[in-house]
């Protein structure tokens, strides 16, 4: 089997390594089968898509909608590199799955309007499959409504015509979409469990996701209800595209 590629952007080692471990767990891949590149650490370089079964993009603190002047040189480089890769991915309809930051990268690439209108605090919410989502192979076997971890300062407020909405939420309408047949992005975090999201809450305290005095409240919010199904989406992606 050709490996999958995970493009990561977290600069903090603890949540970055835990994210990789969670991708391994939920996809069922081994380290040899999931090649991680930490893009924040240096230039991506050329990517030969023919060497991979598919591409994942993990989450991170970058916001696509921030003004250019507020973006670090690392963020500007990462965004340019992912945009160039997406030129190839979308043109070839190559298997791609972006989790959380994938919405900002793929959405921006496709011309979506991304802003703070539908930001959500870190919590567990209930989301719902659309009609197209009920027919999508990655969501087969999933309940029509399911719990998911969220936490983001920006979201898609207007989905481009090239995208098909697969999962929606009440407070944030665009929770998962597809471009073409094989290019996916979620706003929620399918790669997370309770321990993983708790690690991120502690690591990103002070990043604007919640107030300085709201750490314990935020930790309690993600314990509100169990998240049981979302990791299966990643496993379904691997099973569909492994080659």
Buried (B, 14 or more C-beta within 10 A) or exposed (E): EBBBBBBBBBBBEEBBBBBBEBBBBBBBBEEEBBBBBBBBEEEBEEBEBEEBBBBBBBBBBBBBBBEEEEBEEBBEBBBEBBEBBBEBBBEBEBBBBBBBBBBBBBBBBBEBBBBEEBBBBBBBBEBBBBEBBEEBEBBEEBEEEBBBBBBBBBBBBEBBEBBBBBBBBEEBBBBBBBBBEBBBBBBBBBBBBBEBBBBBBEBBBEEEBBEEEBBEEBBEBBEEEEBEBBBBBBBBBBEBBBE
